[in-house]
């Protein structure tokens, strides 16, 4: 998107860049006019106040590179400003880049950092990255990680790359592997947990997920990596991408994650605190995907943070 001019009535004119070719006009406007109610976006389309190349268009019109879009003045809700690039938590992200090229970034997300602002948080990982990389105009999360989870997270720099990577997620050709510490001895024969997950939002805004026949089909593969006296280190590979999927599937199998504040076992959590574990033991250790431009297979590995390595060391004694 490129602003070519603005009139003093507040009408804006935007020229469609190649990256946005083939996107529906309604989806384009919803992304550009963040904070504007969806109903208003469809109203200005229906009334013909939005023009493409001086013509009225329907919501399903697909944009072409070079299209000139007229957008009428609309009241946009105030957006949270980007954080200062000088903040230590923002600057620290530069040290967490595992892979970067012209069209994508893979970061080792720190535990405790939300992927985006909202729910009382002024900013998260994506806002911090936008502050660090002001020249990258189209930074978007390809997928998400829970706030408490650390490890590999993929960010696209171009819309075309985002589409390609989302397609890999839909087709289940992107391989995501996590490591988790769970209560008890994981049984070797439990290699796949397939249980539908239903998401509920409580009045407080907190999201809670449970296994429910009415939920969405969800599958996670599990493999034992190492056994300890009262717990197991497992590798988890989600085949679907539901909220809190690994945590709820592990609980469903009878093995809640260590230091899980939402789905954990308090007795086990206390045991792990005594071992020095101060956070959820869930880490996105690797990502394997096809590069959207070259077609090469890329594999990126995020090392475990020292505090988690220390817990494993204490369990081996």
C-alpha positions in Angstrom: 0.0 0.0 0.0 1.3 3.4 -1.0 -0.3 6.8 -0.2 -0.2 8.8 -3.3 -2.1 11.9 -2.1 -4.7 13.0 0.4 -7.4 15.6 -0.2 -8.3 18.2 2.4 -11.7 16.5 2.8 -9.9 13.5 4.3 -10.4 11.2 1.3 -7.3 9.0 0.8 -6.0 7.5 -2.4 -4.0 4.3 -2.3 -2.1 2.5 -5.1 -2.1 -1.2 -4.7 1.3 -2.8 -4.6 2.0 -6.2 -6.2 2.1 -7.8 -2.7 -1.7 -7.1 -2.4 -2.7 -8.4 -5.8 -5.6 -10.9 -5.7 -6.7 -9.8 -2.2 -10.4 -9.1 -1.8 -11.2 -5.4 -1.4 -13.2 -6.0 1.8 -10.3 -7.8 3.5 -7.8 -5.2 2.3 -10.0 -2.4 3.8 -10.4 -4.3 7.1 -6.6 -4.6 7.4 -6.0 -0.9 6.4 -8.8 0.6 8.5 -7.9 -1.0 11.9 -10.3 0.1 14.6 -13.1 0.8 12.1 -16.2 -1.4 12.7 -16.7 -4.2 10.1 -20.2 -3.0 9.5 -19.0 0.5 8.5 -16.4 -1.0 6.1 -19.2 -3.0 4.3 -21.5 0.1 4.4 -19.0 2.4 2.6 -18.5 -0.4 0.0 -22.2 -1.0 -0.5 -22.9 2.8 -0.9 -20.1 3.1 -3.5 -18.0 5.5 -1.4 -15.0 3.2 -2.0 -13.9 3.4 -5.6 -11.3 1.3 -7.5 -10.1 3.0 -10.6 -13.1 5.5 -10.2 -15.6 2.6 -10.3 -17.8 1.1 -7.7 -16.8 -2.5 -6.7 -18.4 -5.3 -4.7 -16.8 -6.7 -1.5 -15.5 -9.8 -3.4 -13.6 -7.7 -6.0 -10.0 -8.9 -6.2 -7.4 -6.2 -6.3 -4.8 -5.9 -9.1 -1.4 -4.4 -8.8 -1.6 -0.7 -9.7 -5.3 -0.3 -8.8 -6.1 3.1 -7.5 -8.4 3.0 -4.4 -10.4 5.9 -3.2 -11.2 5.6 0.6 -13.7 8.0 2.1 -12.9 9.7 5.4 -13.8 7.3 8.3 -13.2 7.7 12.0 -10.5 5.3 13.1 -10.2 4.3 16.7 -6.9 5.4 18.3 -4.3 2.7 17.8 -1.7 2.0 20.5 1.6 3.7 19.4 4.6 1.5 18.8 6.9 1.0 21.8 10.2 2.9 21.8 12.9 1.0 20.0 15.2 2.0 22.9 13.4 -0.1 25.5 15.6 -2.9 26.7 12.9 -5.6 26.2 12.5 -4.4 22.6 16.3 -4.2 21.9 16.8 -7.6 23.4 14.7 -9.1 20.5 17.6 -8.3 18.1 19.6 -10.9 20.0 16.9 -13.5 19.5 16.9 -13.6 15.7 17.6 -17.1 14.6 17.1 -16.6 10.8 16.4 -13.5 8.7 16.3 -12.7 5.0 14.4 -10.3 2.7 11.0 -11.9 3.3 10.9 -13.6 6.7 12.3 -13.7 10.2 12.4 -16.6 12.7 12.8 -15.4 16.3 13.4 -17.3 19.6 10.5 -15.7 21.5 11.2 -15.2 25.2 8.8 -16.7 27.7 6.4 -14.2 29.2 6.2 -12.0 26.1 2.8 -11.9 24.4 2.9 -12.1 20.6 0.8 -9.0 20.2 -0.6 -6.2 22.3 -4.2 -6.2 23.7 -5.9 -7.5 26.9 -4.3 -4.7 28.9 -0.9 -5.1 27.3 0.3 -2.0 25.4 2.6 -4.0 23.1 3.9 -7.5 22.3 6.4 -9.1 20.1 5.0 -7.9 16.7 4.7 -4.3 17.9 8.3 -4.5 19.3 9.6 -5.9 16.0 7.8 -3.1 14.0 9.6 -0.6 16.2 12.9 -2.3 15.6 12.4 -2.6 11.9 10.6 0.6 10.8 11.7 0.0 7.2 9.8 -3.3 7.0 6.3 -2.1 6.4 4.5 -5.4 6.2 5.6 -7.4 9.3 3.0 -9.9 10.2 2.8 -13.0 12.5 2.6 -16.2 10.5 1.4 -18.2 13.6 1.2 -17.6 17.4 2.7 -18.9 20.6 1.2 -18.7 24.0 2.6 -15.9 26.1 4.2 -18.4 28.5 5.8 -20.4 25.7 9.3 -19.7 24.4 10.9 -20.7 21.1 10.6 -20.5 17.3 8.1 -18.0 15.9 7.8 -17.1 12.2 7.2 -13.5 11.0 6.7 -12.6 7.3 7.9 -9.3 5.8 5.7 -9.5 2.7 2.1 -10.4 2.1 3.0 -12.9 -0.7 5.2 -14.8 1.8 2.4 -14.7 4.4 0.0 -16.3 2.0 2.5 -19.0 1.0 3.3 -19.8 4.7 -0.4 -19.9 5.7 -1.0 -22.3 2.9 1.7 -24.6 4.3 0.0 -24.4 7.7 -3.4 -25.3 6.2 -1.9 -28.2 4.2 0.0 -29.4 7.3 3.4 -29.3 5.5 5.0 -27.0 8.0 6.6 -29.1 10.8 6.6 -27.6 14.3 8.2 -29.4 17.2 8.0 -28.5 20.8 9.6 -29.9 24.0 7.6 -30.1 27.2 8.2 -31.4 30.7 5.1 -33.3 31.9 3.9 -35.0 35.1 4.4 -38.8 35.5 5.7 -41.5 33.1 4.4 -40.9 29.6 3.3 -44.2 28.1 5.3 -45.1 25.0 2.2 -46.4 23.2 0.5 -43.0 23.4 1.9 -41.6 20.2 -1.1 -39.5 19.1 -3.7 -37.6 21.0 -6.7 -36.8 18.9 -9.3 -35.0 20.9 -11.6 -32.1 19.8 -11.0 -28.8 21.5 -13.5 -26.2 22.4 -12.5 -22.6 23.3 -14.4 -20.6 25.9 -13.8 -17.0 26.9 -14.6 -16.2 30.5 -16.2 -12.9 31.7 -12.7 -11.8 32.7 -11.5 -12.2 29.1 -9.4 -15.2 30.0 -9.4 -18.0 27.4 -9.9 -21.6 28.6 -9.9 -24.6 26.3 -11.3 -28.0 27.1 -11.8 -31.4 25.3 -15.4 -31.4 24.1 -17.2 -33.3 21.4 -18.5 -30.0 20.1 -15.0 -28.7 19.7 -12.7 -28.5 16.6 -10.8 -31.6 15.5 -7.3 -31.5 17.0 -4.3 -33.8 16.8 -0.9 -33.8 18.5 1.9 -36.4 18.1 4.0 -37.1 21.2 7.3 -38.9 21.7 9.2 -39.5 24.9 12.7 -37.9 24.9 13.9 -38.6 28.4 12.4 -40.1 31.6 12.9 -38.9 35.2 11.6 -40.2 38.5 8.3 -38.3 38.6 8.1 -36.7 35.2 8.9 -37.1 31.4 10.5 -34.8 28.8 8.4 -35.2 25.6 8.5 -33.9 22.1 5.2 -32.7 20.9 4.2 -32.0 17.2 0.8 -30.4 16.7 -0.8 -31.4 13.5 -3.5 -28.7 14.0 -3.1 -25.2 15.4 -5.6 -24.8 18.2 -5.3 -22.5 21.2 -3.4 -24.2 24.1 -3.5 -27.4 22.1 -0.4 -29.2 23.5 -1.2 -28.2 27.0 -4.8 -29.5 26.9 -3.9 -32.6 25.0 -1.1 -33.5 27.5 -3.6 -32.9 30.3 -6.2 -35.1 28.5 -3.5 -37.9 28.3 -3.1 -37.6 32.1 0.2 -35.7 32.0 -0.2 -31.9 32.7 2.7 -29.7 31.9 5.2 -28.5 34.5 4.4 -25.0 35.9 1.2 -24.6 33.8 -0.8 -21.9 35.6 -4.0 -22.8 33.8 -4.1 -26.5 33.2 -1.4 -27.8 35.6 -1.4 -29.8 38.8 -0.5 -27.6 41.8 1.3 -30.4 43.7 3.5 -31.1 40.7 4.0 -27.4 40.0 5.2 -26.9 43.6 7.7 -29.8 43.1 9.0 -28.2 40.0 9.3 -24.8 41.7 11.5 -26.5 44.3 13.7 -27.6 41.4 14.0 -24.0 40.3 11.4 -23.9 37.5 9.8 -20.5 37.4 7.9 -20.7 34.1 5.8 -23.1 31.9 8.1 -25.8 30.5 7.0 -25.6 26.9 9.4 -24.6 24.2 9.0 -24.4 20.4 12.3 -26.0 19.6 12.2 -26.2 15.8 10.4 -25.1 12.6 10.7 -26.7 9.2 9.1 -25.1 6.2 9.5 -24.5 2.5 11.0 -21.1 1.7 8.3 -19.1 -0.1 10.8 -17.7 -2.6 13.5 -20.3 -3.2 11.5 -23.4 -2.5 14.3 -24.7 -0.3 13.5 -26.5 2.9 14.5 -24.3 5.9 15.0 -25.8 9.4 15.5 -23.5 12.3 16.3 -24.7 15.9 15.9 -22.5 19.0 18.1 -23.6 22.0 16.5 -24.1 25.4 17.1 -21.2 27.7 19.7 -21.8 30.6 17.0 -21.9 33.3 15.3 -24.9 31.6 18.6 -26.7 31.0 19.3 -26.2 34.7 16.0 -27.8 35.7 16.8 -30.9 33.5 20.3 -31.1 35.0 18.8 -31.2 38.5 16.3 -33.9 37.5 19.2 -36.1 36.3 20.9 -36.1 39.6 
